């Protein structure tokens, strides 16, 4: 069966044509998070149009925020301010005349890992997506835990220092710290820029603190890190590990693993899996 998987982010929308768990074709389009509701919906359609065919049977969509899958409505998307209450399932279904299923994007990432990635090997794990913001999908006893309105896992909204965790563990950190993007800092780090390397050390400390919070809450077997900033993990890995040395329950860490997602499009696969 042929499904369309869509990953909506605050920076990009990605869509893929998925058959038997494999992406046959994909497309990405940059979005301006400050755009109107209608403009972002139009960008969404433009992206899907590049991968959909007359054989496509259903569409699955991951959205970065609070979602009511039954009603098909998304609410108060933090990284897309214009999306306050959008009947997304109805809008997409009417546009393409196909069944549509929605869920939180971090949940889609976690399920993509469970079905197609590293998560196959674990019953209890956290999928942690580091990008524009911070998303967390929770898998317990092999099943996704959604919570009310798919709101479980919004860990980036927790108070932290003088703000919230997301400001220190998503791309906001780099914007606030150096006035540039995580991608630009990564490119500089690749060529040995010392300032960029120091920025990643600081970032790694905050990621370590985030991981300790997750350990306190869920004690998972592993945390699988994905999202665009996961590519830079070698530059902040040492600081993460250093931070974890202060975790007060070392016995819990003996079997614990931090894994980096091996697939760049896990969220697309997870979104398509909503159609099954």
C-alpha positions in Angstrom: 0.0 0.0 0.0 1.2 3.5 -0.8 0.9 6.2 1.9 2.0 9.8 2.2 4.0 10.7 5.4 4.3 14.4 6.3 6.5 16.0 8.9 5.6 19.6 9.7 8.3 21.6 11.4 8.8 25.3 12.3 11.5 25.5 9.7 10.7 22.9 7.1 7.8 20.8 5.9 8.9 17.3 4.6 6.7 14.8 2.7 7.4 11.4 1.5 5.8 8.7 -0.7 6.0 5.5 1.5 5.5 2.0 0.3 6.2 -1.0 2.6 8.1 1.1 5.1 10.4 2.7 2.4 10.4 6.2 1.1 10.3 6.1 -2.7 10.2 9.9 -3.1 10.5 12.8 -0.8 10.3 16.6 -0.9 11.1 19.4 1.5 10.0 23.0 1.5 11.3 25.8 3.8 8.6 27.7 5.7 8.6 30.9 7.6 7.3 30.2 11.1 5.8 33.7 11.2 3.7 33.2 8.1 -0.1 33.2 8.2 -2.2 30.1 8.7 -3.2 30.1 5.0 0.4 30.6 3.7 1.7 27.6 5.7 -1.2 25.5 4.6 -0.4 26.4 1.0 3.2 25.5 1.5 2.0 22.1 2.9 -0.1 21.4 -0.2 2.8 22.4 -2.4 5.1 19.9 -0.6 2.6 17.0 -0.7 1.9 17.7 -4.4 5.5 16.7 -5.2 5.1 13.2 -3.8 1.5 12.2 -4.0 0.3 9.9 -6.9 -3.0 8.4 -8.0 -2.0 5.3 -6.1 -1.7 7.1 -2.7 -4.3 5.8 -0.3 -3.9 7.7 2.9 -2.0 10.6 4.4 -0.3 10.7 7.8 0.8 14.0 9.3 3.1 14.8 12.2 2.6 18.3 13.8 4.8 20.0 16.4 2.3 20.6 19.1 -1.0 19.7 20.8 -3.2 17.5 18.6 -6.6 15.9 18.9 -6.3 12.9 16.5 -10.0 12.0 16.8 -11.3 15.4 15.9 -8.4 16.1 13.6 -7.6 19.5 15.1 -4.2 21.0 16.0 -3.9 23.6 18.8 -1.5 26.3 19.7 1.6 25.2 17.7 4.5 26.9 19.5 6.7 27.1 16.5 3.9 28.1 14.1 2.2 31.0 16.0 -0.6 31.5 13.5 -1.9 27.9 14.0 -4.1 28.4 17.1 -6.9 26.0 16.2 -6.7 24.4 12.8 -9.0 21.5 11.6 -6.1 20.0 9.7 -7.5 16.6 9.0 -10.6 18.1 7.4 -8.6 20.6 5.4 -6.2 18.1 3.9 -8.8 15.4 3.4 -11.0 17.7 1.5 -8.1 19.0 -0.6 -7.0 15.5 -1.7 -10.1 13.5 -1.1 -8.2 10.9 1.0 -8.3 9.7 4.6 -6.0 11.7 6.8 -4.5 10.9 10.2 -2.6 13.3 12.5 -0.4 13.1 15.6 2.4 15.0 17.3 5.6 15.0 15.3 7.8 13.8 18.1 5.4 10.8 18.6 5.8 10.1 14.9 9.5 10.2 15.2 9.4 7.7 18.2 7.1 5.3 16.3 9.2 5.6 13.2 12.2 4.5 15.3 10.1 1.7 16.9 8.9 0.3 13.6 11.9 1.0 11.3 14.9 2.1 13.4 16.9 1.6 16.5 13.8 1.4 18.6 13.1 -2.1 17.3 15.5 -3.3 20.0 13.9 -1.6 23.0 10.5 -1.8 24.8 10.9 1.4 26.8 12.6 4.3 25.2 12.4 8.0 24.5 12.6 9.6 21.0 14.1 13.0 21.5 14.0 15.3 18.5 16.3 18.3 18.5 15.5 20.9 15.9 13.7 24.2 15.8 12.3 23.2 19.2 12.5 20.1 21.3 10.1 17.2 20.9 9.8 14.0 22.9 8.0 10.8 22.0 7.5 8.2 24.8 7.3 4.4 24.1 6.3 2.3 27.1 6.1 -1.5 26.9 6.4 -1.2 23.2 3.5 1.2 22.7 3.4 4.9 22.2 2.1 6.9 25.1 0.1 9.9 23.8 -1.4 11.5 26.9 -4.4 13.9 26.5 -4.4 15.6 23.1 -1.0 13.9 22.4 0.4 16.3 24.9 2.7 13.9 26.7 6.4 14.7 26.1 6.2 18.5 25.8 9.3 18.6 27.9 10.7 21.7 26.2 8.1 23.8 28.0 9.4 23.0 31.4 10.9 25.9 33.4 14.6 26.0 33.2 17.1 28.7 34.3 15.6 32.0 33.3 13.4 30.6 30.6 12.2 27.1 29.4 14.2 24.1 28.4 13.4 24.6 24.7 15.3 27.9 24.7 18.5 26.1 25.7 18.1 22.7 23.9 16.6 23.7 20.5 17.9 26.0 17.8 16.8 29.0 19.9 19.9 28.4 21.9 22.2 29.2 19.0 20.1 32.2 17.9 20.3 33.6 21.4 23.9 32.7 22.0 25.6 33.7 18.7 22.8 35.2 16.7 23.0 32.4 14.1 21.5 29.0 13.3 22.5 25.6 14.7 23.4 24.6 11.1 25.8 27.5 10.7 27.5 26.8 14.0 27.8 23.1 12.9 29.4 24.1 9.6 31.9 26.3 11.5 32.6 23.5 14.0 33.4 21.1 11.1 36.3 23.3 10.0 37.6 23.6 13.6 36.3 27.1 14.5 37.0 27.4 18.2 34.2 29.7 19.0 31.7 27.3 17.4 33.2 24.3 19.3 32.8 26.2 22.6 29.2 27.0 21.7 28.5 23.2 21.3 30.2 22.5 24.6 27.7 24.9 26.3 24.9 23.3 24.4 26.0 19.8 25.4 25.8 20.8 29.1 22.1 21.8 28.6 21.4 18.6 26.7 22.9 16.6 29.5 20.6 18.3 32.0 17.7 17.6 29.7 18.6 13.9 29.6 18.9 13.8 33.4 15.4 15.1 33.7 14.2 12.4 31.3 16.0 9.8 33.4 14.3 11.0 36.6 10.9 10.9 34.9 11.0 7.7 32.8 14.1 5.7 33.4 14.2 4.5 29.8 16.4 1.8 28.4 17.6 4.3 25.8 17.1 7.8 24.4 17.2 8.0 20.6 18.2 11.4 19.5 17.1 12.7 16.1 16.3 16.0 14.4 18.7 18.3 12.6 20.9 19.1 15.6 21.6 15.4 16.2 24.1 15.4 13.3 26.3 17.6 15.5 26.3 15.1 18.4 30.0 14.4 18.2 30.7 18.0 19.1 28.6 18.0 22.3 28.8 14.3 23.3 31.6 14.8 25.8 29.7 17.5 27.7 26.6 15.3 27.7 28.5 12.5 29.2 30.2 14.8 31.7 26.8 16.1 32.8 25.5 12.5 33.3 28.4 11.8 35.7 26.4 13.9 38.3 23.3 11.7 38.0 22.7 10.4 41.5 21.7 6.9 40.5 24.7 5.4 38.7 23.3 1.9 38.8 20.4 3.1 36.6 23.0 4.2 34.0 24.7 0.8 33.7 22.4 -0.4 30.9 21.3 2.9 29.7 22.2 4.0 26.2 22.2 7.2 24.1 21.7 6.4 20.5 21.7 8.7 17.5 19.0 8.0 14.9 20.5 6.4 11.8 17.6 7.6 9.5 17.2 11.2 8.4 13.5 10.7 7.7 12.2 8.7 10.6 9.4 11.2 11.3 8.1 10.8 7.7 8.0 7.0 8.2 6.3 7.4 11.5 3.7 9.7 10.1 3.0 7.2 7.3 2.7 4.5 9.9 -0.3 6.4 11.3 -2.2 5.2 8.2 -1.7 1.5 8.9 
